[in-house]
């Protein structure tokens, strides 16, 4: 039986190798990789050399170049997967539903033994249901894992670079195809993102996109007035040089957001 360790923390690799030597001395560690790219390359080269996929893969979820689930989008891996993760029990409920084992970091000896015993009860090769479970796990994990939103932006002001915290921003807007934000202190800053991209990285509890060209915060909305076409007109603080209109299809959601 052999195994591949996919882990980007040296201490975790050393700890796992030591415990594997203790609880499963017959297991051969065929390789160690630390990223999605390196893992895909290792698997590809291993196959070109005429070798079968490793029996087991100890797979860290968060790697230096992204979440390791991406590996399954790039190669069909026939190994049995044991995930390793630092996420807490609440986020891991999705794992239990898919019959895929996991080890919570820091990995403990008894948990490792349990995983290896579970593997020994299996055939050594995952069924189609198991592979489908991995794909289902990706969707469940995305729902369960905590989302990290952008906390600051690095912007240029003259010859200087400034780091502006998100909490200092009143609203974002587009002007002549460029994106800007206005700070609470009435400073206009150019930002190197489209509003579509900003919508992906900003906390929706804090920012609301009222139309294609503007995202506002609660604190920036000073006044709300009805506007023709079943829209809303906002008076913003600091004042904006153009009308800030909530588009008709967003009015209901905007009202709910403002009431939270």
BAFI-3210 file (N, C-alpha, C; in Angstrom, 3 decimals, decimal comma, padded with zeros to 6 digits):
// residues 260
n [1|2|3|4|5|6|7|8|9|10|11|12|13|14|15|16|17|18|19|20|21|22|23|24|25|26|27|28|29|30|31|32|33|34|35|36|37|38|39|40|41|42|43|44|45|46|47|48|49|50|51|52|53|54|55|56|57|58|59|60|61|62|63|64|65|66|67|68|69|70|71|72|73|74|75|76|77|78|79|80|81|82|83|84|85|86|87|88|89|90|91|92|93|94|95|96|97|98|99|100|101|102|103|104|105|106|107|108|109|110|111|112|113|114|115|116|117|118|119|120|121|122|123|124|125|126|127|128|129|130|131|132|133|134|135|136|137|138|139|140|141|142|143|144|145|146|147|148|149|150|151|152|153|154|155|156|157|158|159|160|161|162|163|164|165|166|167|168|169|170|171|172|173|174|175|176|177|178|179|180|181|182|183|184|185|186|187|188|189|190|191|192|193|194|195|196|197|198|199|200|201|202|203|204|205|206|207|208|209|210|211|212|213|214|215|216|217|218|219|220|221|222|223|224|225|226|227|228|229|230|231|232|233|234|235|236|237|238|239|240|241|242|243|244|245|246|247|248|249|250|251|252|253|254|255|256|257|258|259|260]
n.u [000,859|000,556|001,041|000,150|001,058|-000,455|000,219|000,884|002,223|005,128|005,537|003,176|003,444|005,727|004,766|002,610|003,947|005,576|003,659|002,417|004,491|004,570|001,998|001,367|003,595|004,142|003,222|004,003|005,304|004,733|005,032|005,288|003,537|002,884|001,017|-001,712|-000,930|001,551|000,704|-001,037|000,848|002,559|000,895|000,372|002,972|003,608|001,835|002,709|005,059|004,225|003,060|000,528|-002,144|-001,643|-002,631|-003,762|-004,543|-003,556|-005,042|-004,720|-006,980|-006,865|-004,582|-001,504|-002,032|-004,761|-007,988|-007,867|-009,769|-009,860|-008,104|-009,514|-010,974|-009,192|-007,817|-008,787|-008,851|-008,016|-007,602|-008,135|-009,409|-008,350|-009,199|-007,470|-007,766|-008,202|-010,616|-013,478|-015,723|-018,362|-018,284|-017,598|-019,701|-020,700|-018,862|-019,304|-021,673|-021,090|-019,621|-016,841|-013,704|-012,051|-009,377|-008,910|-006,938|-004,638|-003,427|-004,302|-003,055|-004,921|-007,054|-005,923|-005,398|-008,026|-008,915|-007,259|-008,050|-010,643|-010,143|-008,976|-011,174|-012,390|-012,401|-010,121|-010,177|-012,044|-015,588|-017,908|-019,829|-018,389|-016,599|-018,424|-019,305|-017,130|-017,301|-019,780|-019,105|-017,480|-019,355|-020,881|-018,947|-018,294|-020,606|-020,582|-018,115|-016,413|-016,653|-014,249|-014,052|-012,981|-010,809|-009,373|-008,061|-005,433|-004,379|-003,446|-002,203|-001,271|002,157|002,230|001,341|-001,586|-003,141|-006,352|-008,859|-011,764|-013,846|-013,670|-014,782|-017,375|-018,980|-018,937|-018,397|-018,860|-017,261|-016,968|-016,074|-014,207|-013,504|-014,268|-013,914|-015,554|-014,463|-015,353|-014,402|-014,659|-012,885|-011,935|-011,105|-009,306|-009,870|-008,656|-010,575|-013,473|-017,008|-018,403|-016,431|-015,891|-018,278|-017,975|-016,010|-016,616|-018,351|-021,683|-023,437|-022,614|-022,238|-024,273|-025,362|-026,814|-027,391|-026,131|-023,873|-023,125|-022,348|-023,436|-023,112|-024,743|-024,320|-023,824|-026,195|-028,230|-030,784|-033,900|-035,901|-038,976|-039,017|-039,639|-040,837|-040,930|-038,633|-035,989|-034,604|-031,535|-030,069|-026,794|-024,087|-020,737|-021,839|-022,870|-021,900|-023,654|-027,018|-028,114|-029,568|-031,792|-032,276|-035,276|-035,692|-034,220|-035,257|-036,932|-035,171|-033,277|-034,679|-035,099|-032,427|-031,637|-033,126|-031,939]
n.v [-001,198|002,214|005,796|009,215|012,368|015,410|018,510|021,736|022,689|022,399|021,448|020,012|018,015|016,630|015,747|014,087|012,134|010,954|009,814|008,040|006,272|005,094|003,952|002,600|000,963|-000,479|000,993|002,822|005,949|007,468|009,933|013,511|016,458|020,021|021,761|022,569|022,604|021,216|018,754|017,779|017,588|015,662|013,389|013,038|012,542|010,273|008,420|008,359|007,076|004,545|003,729|002,898|004,898|006,204|004,249|005,604|009,033|011,670|014,556|017,915|020,618|023,462|024,872|026,425|027,514|027,513|025,843|022,379|020,821|021,511|019,871|017,582|018,483|018,496|016,109|012,655|010,967|007,865|007,138|006,462|008,972|010,851|013,545|016,374|018,996|022,308|023,294|023,739|021,549|022,203|023,177|020,854|019,107|018,498|016,716|014,354|013,487|012,439|010,105|010,248|010,284|012,373|014,223|016,146|018,958|019,799|016,639|013,661|010,670|008,544|009,260|009,050|006,303|005,369|006,240|004,768|002,187|002,279|002,512|-000,014|-001,639|-001,146|-001,690|-000,681|000,632|003,349|003,454|004,328|005,789|006,820|008,538|010,301|011,288|012,860|014,942|015,967|016,761|018,986|020,958|021,041|021,819|024,372|025,673|025,346|026,212|028,947|032,231|034,422|037,826|040,746|042,934|045,271|047,761|048,436|051,419|053,991|057,217|060,027|059,982|058,122|055,061|053,895|052,129|051,280|050,674|048,611|049,409|052,168|053,009|054,551|054,217|052,503|053,222|053,537|055,404|056,749|054,274|053,456|052,276|053,484|054,379|056,111|057,608|057,850|060,279|061,822|061,350|060,557|057,608|055,724|052,391|049,163|047,276|045,772|046,439|044,072|042,273|043,329|042,789|040,115|039,942|041,502|041,923|041,043|041,765|044,195|045,772|046,866|046,386|048,716|049,309|048,816|050,372|051,141|050,590|050,590|051,471|050,954|053,154|055,180|055,941|058,535|059,509|058,365|058,377|058,037|057,270|057,840|055,155|053,085|053,060|053,921|056,873|057,855|059,861|060,478|060,172|060,771|063,351|062,423|062,963|062,295|061,062|058,677|055,839|053,270|050,415|049,142|046,325|045,737|046,932|045,699|043,863|045,681|047,168|045,206|044,686|047,180|047,198|045,399]
n.w [000,000|-000,853|-000,547|-001,255|-000,102|000,166|000,980|002,269|004,468|006,198|008,815|009,308|007,390|008,330|010,801|010,040|008,489|010,452|012,193|010,447|009,958|012,421|012,928|010,617|009,426|007,112|005,042|002,140|001,422|-001,402|-002,570|-002,052|-002,259|-002,626|-003,693|-005,957|-008,668|-008,564|-007,633|-009,644|-011,689|-010,552|-010,444|-013,174|-014,216|-012,755|-013,799|-016,454|-016,106|-015,887|-013,551|-011,149|-009,735|-006,417|-003,526|-001,390|-000,744|001,176|001,661|001,881|002,310|001,936|-000,085|-001,242|-003,734|-004,004|-003,402|-002,829|-004,092|-006,724|-008,016|-008,744|-010,829|-012,823|-013,090|-013,216|-010,449|-009,088|-006,512|-002,979|-000,932|001,843|003,552|004,941|007,250|008,657|009,388|011,505|013,422|012,775|010,137|008,930|008,674|006,175|005,124|006,514|005,487|003,053|003,145|003,080|004,455|006,926|008,442|011,197|011,680|014,365|013,307|015,004|016,516|017,071|015,443|012,925|012,869|012,893|010,381|008,665|009,325|008,409|005,714|005,235|005,368|003,063|-000,513|-001,560|-003,890|-005,028|-005,505|-008,179|-006,887|-004,747|-006,041|-007,105|-004,736|-003,940|-005,761|-005,015|-002,486|-002,929|-003,624|-001,264|000,559|-000,271|000,471|003,227|004,223|005,803|004,438|003,167|002,964|001,133|002,859|002,647|000,353|-001,911|-003,131|-005,497|-004,893|-006,250|-006,079|-004,149|-002,435|-000,995|001,667|002,069|004,348|004,134|005,737|005,705|003,397|001,586|-000,734|-003,946|-007,424|-010,989|-013,565|-016,632|-017,631|-015,760|-012,417|-009,187|-005,685|-003,024|-000,113|003,390|004,177|001,970|-000,177|-003,432|-005,003|-007,386|-008,344|-009,132|-010,211|-011,677|-011,250|-011,245|-010,434|-007,910|-006,629|-006,118|-004,167|-001,996|001,124|001,116|003,090|003,848|001,555|-001,139|-004,401|-006,218|-008,826|-012,184|-012,088|-009,488|-006,023|-002,722|000,800|003,995|005,684|003,891|002,789|002,962|002,506|001,171|-001,636|-003,488|-007,014|-010,469|-012,564|-010,809|-009,299|-006,921|-005,526|-004,228|-001,737|-001,141|001,241|001,465|-000,863|-004,174|-007,581|-009,572|-010,244|-007,897|-008,355|-007,456|-009,207|-010,755|-010,558|-008,352|-006,135|-004,136|-002,868|-002,002|-000,100|001,841|002,532|003,565|005,844|007,534]
ca.u [000,000|001,339|000,247|000,637|000,704|-000,597|000,208|001,826|002,840|006,197|005,322|002,104|004,005|006,601|003,924|001,857|004,899|005,992|002,566|002,215|005,549|004,276|000,754|001,296|004,987|004,235|002,769|005,083|004,949|005,217|005,355|004,777|003,369|002,411|000,138|-002,553|-000,116|002,547|000,005|-001,469|002,060|003,046|-000,002|000,594|004,268|003,542|001,146|003,573|006,092|003,602|002,628|-000,872|-002,348|-001,433|-003,826|-004,316|-004,046|-003,877|-005,222|-005,055|-007,994|-006,374|-003,201|-000,974|-002,598|-006,216|-008,564|-007,407|-010,842|-009,579|-007,362|-010,468|-011,439|-008,112|-007,455|-009,663|-007,977|-008,629|-007,168|-009,024|-009,016|-008,578|-008,953|-006,974|-008,304|-008,228|-011,961|-014,069|-016,707|-019,586|-018,064|-017,301|-020,873|-020,865|-017,999|-019,902|-022,804|-020,619|-018,825|-015,441|-013,119|-011,245|-008,573|-008,893|-005,604|-003,501|-003,833|-003,982|-002,749|-006,106|-007,858|-005,237|-005,653|-009,421|-009,011|-006,602|-008,917|-011,773|-009,627|-008,762|-012,479|-012,823|-011,726|-008,873|-010,481|-013,347|-016,647|-018,408|-020,545|-017,395|-016,111|-019,507|-019,322|-016,115|-017,843|-020,823|-018,427|-017,041|-020,486|-021,244|-017,901|-018,428|-021,714|-020,316|-016,872|-016,543|-016,224|-013,403|-014,268|-011,887|-010,756|-008,725|-007,630|-004,230|-004,665|-002,394|-002,570|-000,067|003,317|002,143|000,388|-002,323|-003,953|-007,619|-009,716|-013,116|-014,720|-013,565|-015,375|-018,807|-019,617|-018,185|-019,148|-018,119|-017,298|-016,198|-015,541|-013,287|-014,166|-013,769|-014,696|-015,542|-014,288|-016,192|-013,827|-014,883|-011,762|-012,252|-009,958|-009,408|-009,622|-008,396|-011,548|-014,795|-018,028|-018,704|-015,394|-016,081|-019,428|-017,532|-015,047|-017,106|-019,380|-023,006|-024,128|-022,114|-022,358|-025,392|-025,254|-028,136|-027,562|-024,921|-022,722|-022,904|-022,560|-023,505|-023,149|-025,846|-023,969|-023,773|-027,559|-028,737|-032,208|-034,468|-037,119|-039,553|-038,580|-040,526|-040,427|-040,850|-037,277|-035,734|-033,486|-030,819|-029,151|-025,662|-023,134|-020,633|-022,700|-022,373|-022,105|-024,727|-028,130|-027,912|-030,894|-031,948|-033,024|-036,590|-035,629|-033,465|-035,902|-037,389|-033,988|-032,641|-035,447|-034,787|-031,046|-031,582|-033,793|-031,186]
ca.v [000,000|003,441|007,007|010,539|013,417|016,732|019,377|022,843|023,074|021,441|020,831|019,034|016,889|015,864|015,114|013,003|011,079|010,291|008,975|006,939|005,290|004,415|003,166|001,790|000,908|-001,082|001,952|003,531|007,302|007,525|011,297|014,625|017,671|021,116|022,675|021,953|022,409|020,173|017,482|017,350|017,191|014,408|012,314|012,852|011,912|008,935|007,568|008,207|006,107|003,235|003,406|003,133|005,948|005,710|003,719|006,637|010,405|012,546|015,780|019,164|021,339|024,784|024,855|027,754|028,041|027,359|024,688|021,159|020,241|021,805|018,735|016,639|019,045|018,408|014,697|011,664|010,265|006,612|006,857|006,756|010,282|011,238|014,979|016,980|020,352|023,051|023,781|023,159|020,494|022,712|023,229|019,527|018,252|018,060|015,572|013,164|013,082|011,886|008,897|010,519|010,554|013,569|014,351|017,536|019,371|018,909|015,238|012,845|009,276|007,693|009,610|008,469|004,864|005,159|006,416|003,634|001,030|002,445|002,195|-001,459|-002,278|-000,864|-002,505|-000,038|001,460|003,955|003,184|005,530|006,571|007,555|009,641|011,286|011,921|013,911|016,096|016,541|017,385|020,302|021,887|021,173|022,552|025,786|026,215|025,266|026,864|030,386|033,036|035,551|038,952|041,721|043,804|046,541|047,949|049,231|052,372|054,966|058,628|060,733|059,092|057,250|053,960|053,909|050,957|051,791|049,633|048,586|050,169|053,602|053,268|054,866|053,551|052,299|053,633|053,590|056,706|056,682|052,908|053,167|052,074|054,324|054,400|057,355|057,334|058,646|061,625|062,472|061,161|059,709|056,757|054,774|051,015|048,338|046,186|046,096|046,257|042,638|041,657|043,804|042,083|038,787|039,970|042,340|041,333|041,542|042,346|045,566|046,500|046,477|046,939|049,278|049,272|048,294|051,245|051,647|049,785|051,501|050,939|051,501|054,467|056,198|056,307|059,585|059,725|057,515|058,953|057,348|057,806|057,281|053,846|052,179|053,046|054,742|057,809|057,938|060,953|059,802|060,906|062,081|063,532|061,908|063,953|061,836|060,446|057,316|055,250|051,828|049,915|048,600|044,916|045,595|047,710|044,841|043,380|046,834|047,485|044,171|044,906|048,386|046,926|044,437]
ca.w [000,000|-000,872|-000,325|-001,632|000,857|-000,456|002,158|002,062|005,729|006,484|010,125|009,157|006,641|009,226|011,818|009,413|008,128|011,688|012,685|009,505|010,216|013,681|012,917|009,386|008,945|005,779|004,032|001,452|000,992|-002,784|-002,957|-001,247|-003,065|-001,776|-004,424|-006,988|-009,871|-008,343|-007,474|-010,976|-012,399|-009,966|-010,880|-014,610|-014,419|-012,160|-014,772|-017,621|-015,729|-015,866|-012,199|-010,798|-008,742|-005,056|-002,882|-000,522|-000,838|002,296|000,869|002,563|001,534|001,555|-000,549|-001,539|-004,979|-004,041|-002,726|-003,498|-004,896|-008,129|-008,572|-009,326|-012,087|-013,810|-013,284|-012,601|-009,523|-008,659|-005,147|-001,859|-000,410|003,235|003,614|006,168|007,257|009,915|009,640|012,705|013,252|012,131|008,689|008,419|008,594|004,786|004,889|007,098|004,658|001,786|003,395|002,782|005,763|007,063|009,648|011,644|012,135|014,144|013,202|016,170|016,210|017,069|014,266|011,780|012,915|012,501|008,932|008,006|009,520|007,496|004,379|005,139|005,183|001,698|-001,532|-001,967|-005,055|-004,810|-006,474|-008,846|-005,874|-003,970|-006,865|-007,156|-003,416|-003,928|-006,496|-004,166|-001,362|-003,351|-003,521|000,143|001,253|-000,620|001,247|004,659|004,623|006,002|003,296|003,534|002,070|001,037|004,025|002,324|-001,030|-002,111|-004,214|-005,757|-004,763|-006,657|-006,101|-002,974|-002,389|000,271|002,000|002,595|004,895|003,577|006,640|005,420|002,081|001,615|-001,872|-005,189|-008,614|-012,246|-014,227|-017,871|-017,736|-014,661|-011,135|-008,106|-004,456|-002,276|001,302|004,292|004,257|000,676|-001,087|-004,574|-005,283|-008,494|-007,915|-010,322|-010,263|-012,200|-010,227|-011,196|-009,600|-006,541|-006,066|-005,710|-003,064|-000,899|001,970|000,704|004,236|003,999|000,295|-001,988|-005,747|-006,504|-010,283|-012,841|-011,909|-008,133|-004,830|-001,581|002,154|004,783|006,237|002,839|002,364|003,847|002,252|000,114|-002,189|-004,657|-008,294|-011,488|-013,063|-009,651|-008,773|-005,743|-005,644|-002,962|-001,429|-000,522|002,055|000,811|-002,022|-005,447|-008,637|-010,438|-009,546|-007,400|-008,494|-007,265|-010,356|-010,409|-010,169|-007,103|-005,078|-003,029|-002,134|-001,351|001,118|002,839|002,959|004,386|007,117|008,335]
c.u [000,888|000,417|000,960|000,164|000,675|-000,805|001,253|002,442|003,868|005,976|004,249|002,592|004,846|005,784|003,180|002,775|005,307|004,910|002,288|003,268|005,259|003,074|000,617|002,685|005,132|003,838|003,965|004,584|005,574|005,613|004,751|004,697|002,758|001,492|-000,715|-001,711|000,863|001,897|-000,450|-000,269|002,582|002,209|000,233|001,897|004,295|002,870|001,999|004,675|005,525|003,116|001,147|-000,963|-002,113|-002,745|-004,548|-003,726|-004,521|-003,870|-005,634|-006,030|-007,471|-004,901|-002,771|-001,586|-004,096|-006,689|-008,276|-008,503|-010,599|-008,827|-008,307|-011,086|-010,423|-007,620|-008,506|-008,791|-008,680|-008,254|-008,304|-008,508|-009,328|-008,198|-008,341|-007,353|-008,212|-009,614|-012,605|-015,177|-017,961|-019,437|-017,889|-018,512|-021,071|-020,029|-018,662|-021,034|-022,357|-019,728|-017,379|-014,789|-012,303|-010,475|-008,507|-007,502|-005,662|-003,946|-003,380|-003,871|-003,998|-007,021|-007,246|-005,473|-007,074|-009,581|-008,403|-007,422|-010,120|-011,344|-009,496|-010,066|-013,029|-012,054|-010,377|-009,048|-011,873|-014,345|-017,046|-019,150|-019,568|-016,866|-017,170|-019,609|-018,303|-016,633|-018,938|-020,204|-017,958|-018,158|-020,873|-020,225|-018,000|-019,529|-021,365|-019,119|-017,087|-015,978|-015,388|-013,576|-013,090|-011,964|-010,129|-008,341|-006,371|-004,443|-003,516|-002,948|-001,316|001,083|003,278|001,155|-000,267|-003,104|-005,203|-008,473|-011,128|-014,072|-014,680|-014,268|-016,871|-019,537|-018,623|-019,046|-018,244|-018,303|-016,380|-015,394|-014,482|-014,084|-013,475|-014,505|-014,542|-015,418|-015,242|-015,711|-013,845|-013,653|-012,176|-011,005|-010,253|-009,063|-009,575|-009,280|-012,789|-015,809|-018,459|-017,702|-015,546|-017,239|-019,052|-016,690|-015,496|-018,251|-020,750|-023,827|-023,752|-022,334|-023,520|-025,241|-026,625|-028,438|-026,241|-023,684|-022,458|-023,194|-022,482|-023,389|-024,349|-025,550|-023,970|-025,149|-028,146|-030,245|-032,653|-035,782|-037,652|-039,106|-039,403|-039,951|-040,270|-039,426|-037,179|-034,541|-032,850|-030,009|-028,015|-024,799|-021,800|-021,497|-022,031|-022,757|-023,180|-025,858|-027,774|-029,281|-030,851|-032,816|-034,281|-036,509|-034,900|-034,147|-036,297|-036,217|-033,288|-033,357|-035,178|-033,387|-030,946|-032,205|-033,040|-030,275]
c.v [001,238|004,658|008,234|011,523|014,747|017,738|020,474|023,369|022,014|020,718|019,754|017,800|016,012|015,104|013,916|011,842|010,283|009,345|007,808|005,854|004,474|003,485|002,287|001,689|000,309|-000,116|002,709|004,911|007,525|008,932|012,305|015,844|018,756|022,105|021,899|021,617|021,250|018,798|016,930|016,869|015,851|013,227|011,995|012,109|010,494|007,954|007,331|007,184|004,693|002,801|003,681|004,309|005,384|005,209|004,796|007,999|011,159|013,963|016,957|019,944|022,680|024,697|026,259|028,363|027,765|026,142|023,427|020,455|020,449|020,659|017,788|017,169|018,853|016,988|013,821|010,759|009,028|006,233|007,057|008,018|010,383|012,712|015,366|018,453|020,980|023,569|023,051|022,168|020,985|022,708|021,850|018,609|017,711|016,815|014,280|012,629|012,350|010,662|009,058|010,942|011,840|013,494|015,824|017,874|020,003|017,445|014,468|011,375|008,411|007,983|009,023|006,965|004,544|005,253|005,236|002,357|001,090|002,087|000,676|-002,222|-002,057|-001,748|-001,932|000,815|002,041|003,570|004,462|006,416|007,403|008,751|010,731|012,024|013,034|015,155|016,786|017,291|018,789|021,322|022,115|022,010|024,047|026,448|026,320|026,082|028,368|031,158|034,201|036,658|039,914|042,684|045,163|046,570|048,809|050,114|053,369|056,377|059,449|059,744|058,082|056,118|053,970|052,615|051,458|050,630|049,751|049,410|051,663|053,987|053,482|054,157|053,418|052,776|053,580|054,969|056,619|055,377|052,562|053,008|052,911|053,964|055,764|057,004|058,191|060,085|062,345|062,447|060,185|058,937|055,819|053,380|050,112|047,089|046,672|045,918|044,791|041,916|042,071|043,080|040,701|038,822|040,813|041,667|041,898|042,082|043,810|046,395|045,959|047,171|047,409|049,309|048,799|049,109|051,721|050,601|050,718|050,736|051,551|052,942|055,566|056,688|057,282|059,753|058,845|058,135|058,097|058,055|057,136|055,979|052,841|052,019|053,894|055,647|057,974|059,228|060,328|060,764|060,171|062,140|062,994|062,880|063,539|061,264|059,017|056,648|053,746|051,311|049,170|047,163|044,700|046,272|046,835|044,350|044,505|047,187|046,476|044,370|046,121|048,148|045,984|045,167]
c.w [000,000|-000,813|-000,867|-000,583|000,116|000,673|001,962|003,361|006,121|007,806|010,054|008,401|007,561|010,269|011,234|009,041|009,363|012,191|011,754|009,701|011,471|013,565|011,685|008,765|007,550|004,673|003,461|001,034|-000,378|-003,203|-002,003|-002,159|-002,197|-002,493|-005,414|-008,209|-009,698|-008,229|-008,816|-011,782|-011,882|-010,456|-012,356|-014,876|-013,865|-013,122|-016,015|-017,361|-015,628|-014,504|-012,009|-009,830|-007,347|-004,448|-002,086|-000,876|000,398|001,733|001,741|001,693|001,036|001,202|-000,974|-002,793|-005,116|-003,269|-003,541|-004,287|-006,392|-008,805|-009,307|-010,613|-013,196|-014,063|-012,614|-011,737|-008,986|-007,231|-004,150|-001,179|001,074|003,329|004,961|006,128|008,624|010,247|010,806|012,371|012,521|010,617|008,091|008,357|007,183|004,500|005,363|006,230|003,399|001,934|002,954|004,086|005,745|008,366|009,999|012,180|013,528|014,207|014,445|015,769|016,097|015,875|012,995|011,723|012,459|010,991|008,185|008,164|008,592|006,076|004,190|004,926|003,771|000,726|-001,905|-003,199|-004,871|-005,888|-007,173|-007,860|-005,051|-004,754|-006,997|-005,827|-003,302|-004,632|-005,681|-002,991|-001,698|-003,194|-002,063|000,902|000,970|000,194|002,724|005,098|004,806|004,820|003,803|002,501|002,145|002,214|003,738|000,847|-001,047|-003,334|-004,328|-005,617|-005,045|-006,809|-004,956|-003,209|-001,011|000,446|002,715|003,095|004,323|004,438|006,430|004,132|002,207|000,481|-003,031|-006,352|-009,834|-012,866|-015,438|-017,947|-016,687|-013,367|-010,058|-006,818|-003,801|-000,802|002,126|004,386|002,912|-000,227|-002,184|-004,977|-006,449|-007,982|-009,142|-010,341|-010,997|-011,078|-010,133|-010,301|-008,149|-005,856|-005,560|-004,444|-001,872|-000,161|001,572|001,864|004,413|002,739|-000,525|-003,337|-006,193|-007,995|-010,891|-012,508|-010,506|-007,074|-003,630|-000,267|002,886|005,209|005,174|002,422|003,374|003,713|001,092|-000,352|-003,330|-005,935|-009,381|-012,038|-011,949|-009,129|-007,513|-006,031|-004,269|-002,882|-000,628|000,289|002,021|-000,459|-003,279|-006,551|-009,639|-009,605|-009,126|-007,347|-008,250|-008,403|-009,906|-009,904|-008,843|-005,910|-003,886|-002,190|-001,394|-000,053|002,215|003,404|003,885|005,767|008,030|009,325]
res [x|x|x|x|x|x|x|x|x|x|x|x|x|x|x|x|x|x|x|x|x|x|x|x|x|x|x|x|x|x|x|x|x|x|x|x|x|x|x|x|x|x|x|x|x|x|x|x|x|x|x|x|x|x|x|x|x|x|x|x|x|x|x|x|x|x|x|x|x|x|x|x|x|x|x|x|x|x|x|x|x|x|x|x|x|x|x|x|x|x|x|x|x|x|x|x|x|x|x|x|x|x|x|x|x|x|x|x|x|x|x|x|x|x|x|x|x|x|x|x|x|x|x|x|x|x|x|x|x|x|x|x|x|x|x|x|x|x|x|x|x|x|x|x|x|x|x|x|x|x|x|x|x|x|x|x|x|x|x|x|x|x|x|x|x|x|x|x|x|x|x|x|x|x|x|x|x|x|x|x|x|x|x|x|x|x|x|x|x|x|x|x|x|x|x|x|x|x|x|x|x|x|x|x|x|x|x|x|x|x|x|x|x|x|x|x|x|x|x|x|x|x|x|x|x|x|x|x|x|x|x|x|x|x|x|x|x|x|x|x|x|x|x|x|x|x|x|x|x|x|x|x|x|x|x|x|x|x|x|x]
***
